[in-house]
Amino acid sequence: MSVIELTINDRAVRGDIESRVHLGDFLRDTQNLTGTHLGCEHGVCGACTVLVDGEPVRSCITFAVACDQQKVRTIEGFDEDELMQRLRRAFSIHHGLQCGYCTPGMLITARDIARRFPDADEARIRLELSGNLCRCTGYMGIVAAIKAVLQELKENPIAAAPAARAIVSDATTAAPAFETFAATPAFASKAPVAVSNDQPAAQRKGWTAIDDSFVVPFAIDKVWAFMGDLPSVTSCLPGAELVEHDGESVKGRIAIKFGPMSANFAGAARLERDDAAHRAVMRGAGQDNISRSRANGDVTYALTSEGDTQTRVAVTLEYMLQGPLAQFSRSGLVKDFVRRMIADFGARITAQLSGGAAPEASASSAKFNAGSLVWSVVWGRIKRLFGKGD
């Protein structure tokens, strides 16, 4: 048991709580604040969104003990908030709610959008709403309500408007808001670029990091030379297609099929290499033209010798998804899936360096079907659960 002290809707609360209890359960079960709705309980749907020290958080995956000494505000705590009053009125006028289950989280997110993006257009509103799912409205009424409130704020500002949250613009701490995905000037530059030690993904809001490694049975110099050949490396990535490359800058696309869902990300990337350290970073961004989801990612790989004839390649994948596909980026299953992809990538590199055909050689020009790979991951988990070997 842990003792926590919180300020919930301007009311001091103190009590004992199990460390494993999530904030959403604490609010509903002990404080009777049932306006916070628990939907997926995996941090995906956004129905449970509340404010913690002014920042929207998923209360279903936030431990209550992690909020000790902080200020929590639920949907019940906005009765005197004029901005929320305007949003509630607009949601009613524009039919931005039906069953109402997503509405508390949707309203809190809408308020956050109004504070941070007073000039937001429809595209920006939809992007910022991508973490809140609604099964009833089709979002049109919700978007219309937010647009109406933004226009109302310009014509009739709130006298004591809440201070806007700061928008981080430092490229080392936040993902850039790519409006188009042609090569940016940074990608187009031919000047040598030193590998930078950017802030790790764990400290970049909204980013996920996955670490893994594989061993290639070749000397480090040979592997390092191969990893600098972008067309060869691309051919080892299932579903990837190189459209254009100029030295260390590339344009391409990668197609993925996940059950009934398909995505085809097109974008640009730049490779930064440190020959002395045998370390490199591939930085890229892309957009799926169907779902309009955006992806930003850094792939860092570092090579170390394991004897004269083996090389270990340590890979760190850091990424952020925005848009409808962002809901698939959070689960442990996805991390297992990515690790399996990294292992397959290593197998393809080994095959290429050996002069043989890569496994499923045609996959580089075909859509990568993640379904079979996900099934193999699930089956692997089942076998581990029951202690069975391969």
DRENDO-1510 file (C-alpha; in Angstrom, 1 decimal, always signed):
<recs>
REC; n; res; u; v; w
REC; 1; MET; +0.0; +0.0; +0.0 .
REC; 2; SER; +1.1; +3.6; -0.7 .
REC; 3; VAL; -0.1; +6.9; +0.7 .
REC; 4; ILE; -0.9; +9.5; -1.9 .
REC; 5; GLU; -2.1; +13.1; -1.7 .
REC; 6; LEU; -3.8; +14.6; -4.7 .
REC; 7; THR; -5.8; +17.7; -5.6 .
REC; 8; ILE; -8.8; +16.5; -7.5 .
REC; 9; ASN; -11.1; +19.1; -9.0 .
REC; 10; ASP; -9.7; +21.6; -6.5 .
REC; 11; ARG; -10.3; +19.3; -3.6 .
REC; 12; ALA; -7.5; +17.8; -1.5 .
REC; 13; VAL; -7.6; +14.0; -1.3 .
REC; 14; ARG; -5.4; +11.7; +0.8 .
REC; 15; GLY; -5.6; +8.0; +1.2 .
REC; 16; ASP; -4.0; +4.5; +1.0 .
REC; 17; ILE; -3.9; +2.8; -2.3 .
REC; 18; GLU; -2.4; -0.3; -3.9 .
REC; 19; SER; +0.5; +0.5; -6.2 .
REC; 20; ARG; -1.1; -1.3; -9.1 .
REC; 21; VAL; -4.4; +0.7; -9.1 .
REC; 22; HIS; -4.8; +2.9; -12.2 .
REC; 23; LEU; -5.9; +6.6; -11.9 .
REC; 24; GLY; -9.2; +5.9; -13.7 .
REC; 25; ASP; -10.2; +3.1; -11.3 .
REC; 26; PHE; -9.2; +5.3; -8.4 .
REC; 27; LEU; -11.3; +8.2; -9.6 .
REC; 28; ARG; -14.4; +6.0; -10.3 .
REC; 29; ASP; -14.2; +3.6; -7.4 .
REC; 30; THR; -13.0; +5.7; -4.5 .
REC; 31; GLN; -14.0; +9.3; -5.5 .
REC; 32; ASN; -17.3; +8.5; -7.3 .
REC; 33; LEU; -16.2; +10.5; -10.3 .
REC; 34; THR; -17.9; +8.3; -12.8 .
REC; 35; GLY; -17.8; +10.9; -15.6 .
REC; 36; THR; -14.3; +9.4; -16.4 .
REC; 37; HIS; -15.3; +6.5; -18.7 .
REC; 38; LEU; -13.1; +3.4; -19.1 .
REC; 39; GLY; -13.3; +2.0; -22.6 .
REC; 40; CYS; -10.5; -0.1; -24.0 .
REC; 41; GLU; -8.3; +0.1; -20.8 .
REC; 42; HIS; -5.3; +0.0; -23.1 .
REC; 43; GLY; -4.7; +3.7; -23.6 .
REC; 44; VAL; -6.1; +3.6; -27.2 .
REC; 45; CYS; -9.7; +5.0; -27.2 .
REC; 46; GLY; -9.2; +8.2; -25.2 .
REC; 47; ALA; -12.5; +7.9; -23.3 .
REC; 48; CYS; -10.7; +8.0; -20.0 .
REC; 49; THR; -8.8; +11.3; -20.7 .
REC; 50; VAL; -8.3; +13.6; -17.7 .
REC; 51; LEU; -5.9; +16.4; -16.9 .
REC; 52; VAL; -2.9; +15.9; -14.6 .
REC; 53; ASP; -1.2; +19.2; -13.9 .
REC; 54; GLY; -2.9; +20.6; -16.9 .
REC; 55; GLU; -1.8; +17.9; -19.3 .
REC; 56; PRO; -4.2; +15.4; -20.9 .
REC; 57; VAL; -3.4; +11.8; -19.9 .
REC; 58; ARG; -5.0; +8.4; -20.3 .
REC; 59; SER; -6.2; +7.6; -16.8 .
REC; 60; CYS; -6.7; +3.9; -17.6 .
REC; 61; ILE; -2.9; +3.3; -18.0 .
REC; 62; THR; -1.6; +5.9; -15.5 .
REC; 63; PHE; -1.0; +4.6; -12.1 .
REC; 64; ALA; -2.6; +6.7; -9.3 .
REC; 65; VAL; +0.6; +6.6; -7.2 .
REC; 66; ALA; +2.4; +8.3; -10.1 .
REC; 67; CYS; +0.1; +11.3; -9.7 .
REC; 68; ASP; +1.1; +11.9; -6.0 .
REC; 69; GLN; +1.2; +15.6; -5.2 .
REC; 70; GLN; -0.3; +16.5; -8.5 .
REC; 71; LYS; -3.5; +18.2; -9.6 .
REC; 72; VAL; -6.1; +16.1; -11.4 .
REC; 73; ARG; -9.1; +17.5; -13.1 .
REC; 74; THR; -11.9; +15.3; -14.5 .
REC; 75; ILE; -14.9; +16.2; -16.6 .
REC; 76; GLU; -16.8; +17.0; -13.4 .
REC; 77; GLY; -14.3; +19.7; -12.6 .
REC; 78; PHE; -15.1; +22.1; -15.5 .
REC; 79; ASP; -18.4; +23.4; -14.4 .
REC; 80; GLU; -17.0; +26.9; -13.9 .
REC; 81; ASP; -14.7; +26.8; -17.0 .
REC; 82; GLU; -16.1; +29.1; -19.7 .
REC; 83; LEU; -14.1; +27.4; -22.5 .
REC; 84; MET; -15.6; +24.0; -21.6 .
REC; 85; GLN; -19.1; +25.6; -21.4 .
REC; 86; ARG; -18.7; +26.8; -24.9 .
REC; 87; LEU; -17.5; +23.4; -26.1 .
REC; 88; ARG; -20.4; +21.7; -24.4 .
REC; 89; ARG; -22.9; +24.0; -26.0 .
REC; 90; ALA; -21.3; +23.6; -29.5 .
REC; 91; PHE; -21.2; +19.8; -29.1 .
REC; 92; SER; -25.0; +19.9; -28.6 .
REC; 93; ILE; -25.7; +22.4; -31.4 .
REC; 94; HIS; -23.6; +20.5; -33.9 .
REC; 95; HIS; -24.6; +17.0; -32.8 .
REC; 96; GLY; -21.1; +16.1; -31.7 .
REC; 97; LEU; -22.4; +13.3; -29.4 .
REC; 98; GLN; -24.7; +10.3; -29.6 .
REC; 99; CYS; -24.2; +7.6; -27.1 .
REC; 100; GLY; -22.0; +9.9; -25.1 .
REC; 101; TYR; -19.5; +7.3; -24.0 .
REC; 102; CYS; -16.5; +9.0; -25.6 .
REC; 103; THR; -17.7; +12.5; -24.8 .
REC; 104; PRO; -15.9; +13.3; -21.5 .
REC; 105; GLY; -12.5; +12.4; -23.0 .
REC; 106; MET; -13.4; +14.0; -26.3 .
REC; 107; LEU; -14.4; +17.3; -24.6 .
REC; 108; ILE; -11.2; +17.4; -22.6 .
REC; 109; THR; -9.2; +16.8; -25.7 .
REC; 110; ALA; -11.2; +19.4; -27.6 .
REC; 111; ARG; -10.5; +22.0; -24.9 .
REC; 112; ASP; -6.8; +21.2; -25.1 .
REC; 113; ILE; -6.9; +21.7; -28.9 .
REC; 114; ALA; -8.6; +25.1; -28.4 .
REC; 115; ARG; -5.9; +26.2; -26.0 .
REC; 116; ARG; -3.0; +25.1; -28.1 .
REC; 117; PHE; -4.2; +25.7; -31.6 .
REC; 118; PRO; -6.4; +28.8; -31.8 .
REC; 119; ASP; -5.9; +29.0; -35.6 .
REC; 120; ALA; -6.4; +25.2; -36.2 .
REC; 121; ASP; -7.9; +24.2; -39.5 .
REC; 122; GLU; -10.0; +21.1; -40.0 .
REC; 123; ALA; -6.9; +19.0; -40.9 .
REC; 124; ARG; -5.1; +20.0; -37.6 .
REC; 125; ILE; -8.3; +19.4; -35.6 .
REC; 126; ARG; -8.7; +15.9; -37.0 .
REC; 127; LEU; -5.0; +15.1; -36.4 .
REC; 128; GLU; -5.2; +16.2; -32.8 .
REC; 129; LEU; -8.4; +14.2; -32.3 .
REC; 130; SER; -6.8; +11.0; -33.7 .
REC; 131; GLY; -6.2; +9.6; -30.2 .
REC; 132; ASN; -9.9; +9.8; -29.3 .
REC; 133; LEU; -12.1; +7.2; -30.9 .
REC; 134; CYS; -15.9; +7.6; -31.5 .
REC; 135; ARG; -18.1; +4.8; -32.8 .
REC; 136; CYS; -21.2; +6.9; -33.3 .
REC; 137; THR; -20.8; +10.3; -34.8 .
REC; 138; GLY; -18.3; +9.9; -37.7 .
REC; 139; TYR; -16.5; +12.9; -36.1 .
REC; 140; MET; -18.1; +15.4; -38.4 .
REC; 141; GLY; -20.2; +17.0; -35.7 .
REC; 142; ILE; -17.3; +17.0; -33.3 .
REC; 143; VAL; -15.0; +18.7; -35.7 .
REC; 144; ALA; -17.7; +21.2; -36.6 .
REC; 145; ALA; -18.2; +22.0; -32.9 .
REC; 146; ILE; -14.5; +22.7; -32.3 .
REC; 147; LYS; -14.3; +24.8; -35.4 .
REC; 148; ALA; -17.3; +26.8; -34.2 .
REC; 149; VAL; -15.7; +27.4; -30.8 .
REC; 150; LEU; -12.4; +28.5; -32.3 .
REC; 151; GLN; -14.2; +31.0; -34.5 .
REC; 152; GLU; -16.3; +32.2; -31.5 .
REC; 153; LEU; -13.1; +32.7; -29.5 .
REC; 154; LYS; -11.8; +35.1; -32.2 .
REC; 155; GLU; -15.0; +37.1; -32.2 .
REC; 156; ASN; -15.6; +36.9; -28.5 .
REC; 157; PRO; -12.5; +36.1; -26.5 .
REC; 158; ILE; -12.7; +34.7; -23.0 .
REC; 159; ALA; -11.8; +37.5; -20.6 .
REC; 160; ALA; -9.7; +35.3; -18.3 .
REC; 161; ALA; -8.7; +32.6; -20.9 .
REC; 162; PRO; -6.7; +29.7; -19.5 .
REC; 163; ALA; -3.0; +29.9; -20.3 .
REC; 164; ALA; -2.1; +27.9; -23.3 .
REC; 165; ARG; +0.1; +24.9; -22.9 .
REC; 166; ALA; +3.6; +25.4; -24.4 .
REC; 167; ILE; +4.1; +23.8; -27.8 .
REC; 168; VAL; +7.6; +22.4; -27.9 .
REC; 169; SER; +9.3; +23.4; -31.2 .
REC; 170; ASP; +12.8; +22.2; -30.5 .
REC; 171; ALA; +13.6; +19.5; -33.0 .
REC; 172; THR; +15.5; +17.5; -30.5 .
REC; 173; THR; +12.6; +17.1; -28.1 .
REC; 174; ALA; +9.6; +16.8; -30.4 .
REC; 175; ALA; +8.7; +15.3; -33.7 .
REC; 176; PRO; +8.4; +17.8; -36.6 .
REC; 177; ALA; +4.9; +18.5; -37.9 .
REC; 178; PHE; +5.5; +17.4; -41.5 .
REC; 179; GLU; +2.9; +19.0; -43.8 .
REC; 180; THR; +4.3; +17.4; -46.9 .
REC; 181; PHE; +6.6; +14.5; -47.4 .
REC; 182; ALA; +8.8; +15.5; -50.2 .
REC; 183; ALA; +12.5; +15.7; -49.2 .
REC; 184; THR; +13.1; +18.6; -46.9 .
REC; 185; PRO; +16.1; +20.8; -47.3 .
REC; 186; ALA; +17.8; +18.7; -44.6 .
REC; 187; PHE; +17.3; +15.6; -46.6 .
REC; 188; ALA; +18.4; +17.3; -49.8 .
REC; 189; SER; +21.7; +18.5; -48.4 .
REC; 190; LYS; +24.8; +16.7; -49.5 .
REC; 191; ALA; +27.1; +18.1; -46.8 .
REC; 192; PRO; +28.4; +15.5; -44.4 .
REC; 193; VAL; +26.4; +15.3; -41.2 .
REC; 194; ALA; +27.8; +14.1; -37.9 .
REC; 195; VAL; +25.7; +11.6; -36.0 .
REC; 196; SER; +23.9; +13.6; -33.3 .
REC; 197; ASN; +23.1; +12.3; -29.8 .
REC; 198; ASP; +19.4; +13.3; -29.8 .
REC; 199; GLN; +17.2; +13.0; -26.8 .
REC; 200; PRO; +16.1; +9.4; -26.4 .
REC; 201; ALA; +12.6; +8.5; -27.5 .
REC; 202; ALA; +11.6; +7.7; -23.9 .
REC; 203; GLN; +12.0; +11.5; -23.2 .
REC; 204; ARG; +10.2; +12.6; -26.4 .
REC; 205; LYS; +6.5; +12.8; -25.8 .
REC; 206; GLY; +4.5; +10.4; -27.9 .
REC; 207; TRP; +7.5; +8.4; -29.2 .
REC; 208; THR; +8.1; +4.7; -28.7 .
REC; 209; ALA; +11.5; +3.0; -28.6 .
REC; 210; ILE; +12.3; -0.7; -29.3 .
REC; 211; ASP; +15.8; -2.2; -28.9 .
REC; 212; ASP; +17.1; -5.4; -30.3 .
REC; 213; SER; +20.1; -6.9; -32.0 .
REC; 214; PHE; +21.2; -9.7; -34.4 .
REC; 215; VAL; +24.5; -11.3; -35.4 .
REC; 216; VAL; +25.8; -11.5; -38.9 .
REC; 217; PRO; +28.5; -14.0; -39.7 .
REC; 218; PHE; +30.8; -11.6; -41.5 .
REC; 219; ALA; +33.6; -9.2; -40.4 .
REC; 220; ILE; +32.6; -5.8; -39.2 .
REC; 221; ASP; +34.1; -3.8; -42.2 .
REC; 222; LYS; +32.2; -5.9; -44.7 .
REC; 223; VAL; +28.9; -5.5; -42.8 .
REC; 224; TRP; +29.5; -1.7; -42.3 .
REC; 225; ALA; +30.1; -1.2; -46.0 .
REC; 226; PHE; +26.9; -3.1; -46.8 .
REC; 227; MET; +24.9; -1.1; -44.4 .
REC; 228; GLY; +26.0; +2.1; -46.2 .
REC; 229; ASP; +24.6; +0.8; -49.5 .
REC; 230; LEU; +21.0; +2.2; -49.3 .
REC; 231; PRO; +19.6; +0.2; -52.3 .
REC; 232; SER; +21.0; -3.1; -50.8 .
REC; 233; VAL; +19.7; -2.3; -47.3 .
REC; 234; THR; +16.2; -1.4; -48.7 .
REC; 235; SER; +16.0; -4.7; -50.5 .
REC; 236; CYS; +16.3; -6.4; -47.1 .
REC; 237; LEU; +13.2; -4.6; -45.7 .
REC; 238; PRO; +9.9; -6.5; -46.5 .
REC; 239; GLY; +7.5; -4.3; -48.3 .
REC; 240; ALA; +10.0; -1.5; -48.9 .
REC; 241; GLU; +10.6; +0.1; -52.2 .
REC; 242; LEU; +13.3; +2.7; -53.0 .
REC; 243; VAL; +12.0; +5.4; -55.4 .
REC; 244; GLU; +14.9; +7.7; -55.5 .
REC; 245; HIS; +18.2; +8.1; -53.7 .
REC; 246; ASP; +21.1; +10.6; -53.9 .
REC; 247; GLY; +24.0; +9.7; -51.7 .
REC; 248; GLU; +22.7; +9.7; -48.1 .
REC; 249; SER; +19.2; +10.9; -48.9 .
REC; 250; VAL; +16.4; +8.7; -50.1 .
REC; 251; LYS; +12.7; +8.7; -51.1 .
REC; 252; GLY; +10.7; +5.6; -50.9 .
REC; 253; ARG; +7.6; +3.8; -49.7 .
REC; 254; ILE; +6.7; +0.8; -47.6 .
REC; 255; ALA; +3.5; -1.1; -47.9 .
REC; 256; ILE; +1.9; -3.0; -45.0 .
REC; 257; LYS; -1.2; -5.1; -44.8 .
REC; 258; PHE; -2.6; -5.7; -41.3 .
REC; 259; GLY; -5.7; -7.9; -41.6 .
REC; 260; PRO; -8.3; -5.9; -43.5 .
REC; 261; MET; -6.3; -2.7; -43.1 .
REC; 262; SER; -3.7; -1.5; -45.6 .
REC; 263; ALA; -1.2; +1.3; -45.4 .
REC; 264; ASN; +1.3; +2.6; -47.9 .
REC; 265; PHE; +3.7; +5.1; -46.3 .
REC; 266; ALA; +5.6; +7.3; -48.8 .
REC; 267; GLY; +8.3; +9.6; -47.5 .
REC; 268; ALA; +11.9; +10.7; -47.3 .
REC; 269; ALA; +14.8; +9.8; -45.1 .
REC; 270; ARG; +18.5; +10.7; -44.5 .
REC; 271; LEU; +21.3; +8.5; -43.4 .
REC; 272; GLU; +23.9; +9.9; -40.9 .
REC; 273; ARG; +27.0; +7.7; -40.5 .
REC; 274; ASP; +29.9; +7.7; -38.0 .
REC; 275; ASP; +32.6; +5.6; -39.6 .
REC; 276; ALA; +34.9; +5.7; -36.6 .
REC; 277; ALA; +32.3; +4.4; -34.2 .
REC; 278; HIS; +30.5; +2.1; -36.8 .
REC; 279; ARG; +27.3; +3.8; -35.8 .
REC; 280; ALA; +24.6; +5.3; -38.0 .
REC; 281; VAL; +21.1; +6.8; -37.8 .
REC; 282; MET; +18.4; +6.8; -40.4 .
REC; 283; ARG; +15.9; +9.6; -39.8 .
REC; 284; GLY; +12.8; +9.7; -41.8 .
REC; 285; ALA; +9.1; +10.7; -42.1 .
REC; 286; GLY; +6.2; +9.5; -44.2 .
REC; 287; GLN; +2.5; +9.7; -44.7 .
REC; 288; ASP; -0.1; +7.1; -45.6 .
REC; 289; ASN; -2.2; +8.6; -48.4 .
REC; 290; ILE; -5.3; +6.5; -47.4 .
REC; 291; SER; -5.6; +7.1; -43.7 .
REC; 292; ARG; -3.6; +10.3; -43.7 .
REC; 293; SER; -1.6; +8.8; -40.8 .
REC; 294; ARG; +1.9; +10.2; -40.3 .
REC; 295; ALA; +5.0; +8.4; -39.1 .
REC; 296; ASN; +8.3; +9.8; -37.9 .
REC; 297; GLY; +11.1; +7.5; -37.1 .
REC; 298; ASP; +14.8; +7.1; -36.3 .
REC; 299; VAL; +16.6; +3.8; -36.8 .
REC; 300; THR; +19.9; +3.7; -35.0 .
REC; 301; TYR; +22.3; +0.8; -35.6 .
REC; 302; ALA; +25.7; +0.2; -34.0 .
REC; 303; LEU; +28.1; -2.5; -35.1 .
REC; 304; THR; +30.5; -4.4; -32.8 .
REC; 305; SER; +32.9; -7.2; -33.6 .
REC; 306; GLU; +32.4; -10.6; -32.1 .
REC; 307; GLY; +35.6; -12.3; -33.1 .
REC; 308; ASP; +37.1; -12.0; -36.6 .
REC; 309; THR; +34.2; -13.4; -38.5 .
REC; 310; GLN; +31.0; -12.2; -36.7 .
REC; 311; THR; +29.4; -8.8; -36.2 .
REC; 312; ARG; +26.6; -7.9; -33.8 .
REC; 313; VAL; +24.2; -5.2; -35.1 .
REC; 314; ALA; +22.4; -3.5; -32.3 .
REC; 315; VAL; +19.2; -1.8; -33.5 .
REC; 316; THR; +17.1; +0.9; -31.8 .
REC; 317; LEU; +13.9; +1.8; -33.5 .
REC; 318; GLU; +12.3; +5.0; -32.3 .
REC; 319; TYR; +9.0; +6.1; -33.8 .
REC; 320; MET; +5.9; +8.2; -33.4 .
REC; 321; LEU; +2.6; +7.6; -35.3 .
REC; 322; GLN; -0.1; +10.2; -35.6 .
REC; 323; GLY; -3.5; +9.7; -37.1 .
REC; 324; PRO; -5.9; +6.7; -37.2 .
REC; 325; LEU; -3.1; +4.2; -37.3 .
REC; 326; ALA; -1.6; +5.5; -34.0 .
REC; 327; GLN; -3.8; +3.1; -32.0 .
REC; 328; PHE; -1.7; +0.2; -33.3 .
REC; 329; SER; +1.6; +1.6; -32.0 .
REC; 330; ARG; +1.2; +1.0; -28.3 .
REC; 331; SER; +0.7; -2.7; -27.6 .
REC; 332; GLY; +3.3; -5.3; -26.5 .
REC; 333; LEU; +2.2; -7.4; -29.5 .
REC; 334; VAL; +3.4; -4.6; -31.8 .
REC; 335; LYS; +6.8; -4.6; -30.1 .
REC; 336; ASP; +7.1; -8.3; -30.5 .
REC; 337; PHE; +6.1; -7.9; -34.1 .
REC; 338; VAL; +8.8; -5.2; -34.7 .
REC; 339; ARG; +11.4; -7.4; -33.0 .
REC; 340; ARG; +10.5; -10.2; -35.4 .
REC; 341; MET; +10.9; -7.9; -38.3 .
REC; 342; ILE; +14.4; -6.9; -37.1 .
REC; 343; ALA; +15.3; -10.6; -36.9 .
REC; 344; ASP; +14.1; -11.1; -40.4 .
REC; 345; PHE; +16.0; -8.0; -41.5 .
REC; 346; GLY; +19.2; -9.6; -40.1 .
REC; 347; ALA; +18.5; -12.9; -41.9 .
REC; 348; ARG; +18.1; -11.0; -45.2 .
REC; 349; ILE; +21.4; -9.2; -44.7 .
REC; 350; THR; +23.2; -12.4; -44.0 .
REC; 351; ALA; +21.7; -13.9; -47.2 .
REC; 352; GLN; +22.7; -10.9; -49.3 .
REC; 353; LEU; +26.3; -10.9; -48.0 .
REC; 354; SER; +26.5; -14.7; -48.6 .
REC; 355; GLY; +25.5; -14.1; -52.2 .
REC; 356; GLY; +22.3; -16.1; -52.0 .
REC; 357; ALA; +18.7; -15.1; -52.4 .
REC; 358; ALA; +17.0; -13.4; -49.5 .
REC; 359; PRO; +14.1; -15.2; -47.9 .
REC; 360; GLU; +10.8; -14.3; -49.6 .
REC; 361; ALA; +12.8; -12.3; -52.1 .
REC; 362; SER; +9.7; -10.9; -53.8 .
REC; 363; ALA; +8.5; -9.2; -50.6 .
REC; 364; SER; +10.5; -6.1; -51.3 .
REC; 365; SER; +8.2; -5.2; -54.2 .
REC; 366; ALA; +5.0; -6.6; -52.7 .
REC; 367; LYS; +2.8; -5.5; -49.9 .
REC; 368; PHE; +4.1; -6.8; -46.6 .
REC; 369; ASN; +1.4; -8.9; -45.0 .
REC; 370; ALA; +1.8; -8.5; -41.3 .
REC; 371; GLY; -1.0; -11.0; -40.5 .
REC; 372; SER; +1.1; -14.1; -40.8 .
REC; 373; LEU; +3.9; -12.5; -38.9 .
REC; 374; VAL; +1.6; -11.4; -36.1 .
REC; 375; TRP; +0.2; -14.9; -35.9 .
REC; 376; SER; +3.7; -16.3; -35.5 .
REC; 377; VAL; +4.3; -13.9; -32.7 .
REC; 378; VAL; +1.1; -14.9; -31.0 .
REC; 379; TRP; +1.8; -18.6; -31.4 .
REC; 380; GLY; +5.3; -18.0; -29.9 .
REC; 381; ARG; +3.7; -16.4; -26.9 .
REC; 382; ILE; +1.4; -19.3; -26.4 .
REC; 383; LYS; +4.2; -21.8; -26.6 .
REC; 384; ARG; +6.2; -19.8; -24.0 .
REC; 385; LEU; +3.2; -19.7; -21.8 .
REC; 386; PHE; +3.0; -23.5; -21.7 .
REC; 387; GLY; +6.7; -24.0; -21.7 .
REC; 388; LYS; +7.0; -25.7; -25.0 .
REC; 389; GLY; +10.0; -25.4; -27.2 .
REC; 390; ASP; +10.0; -24.7; -31.0 .
</recs>
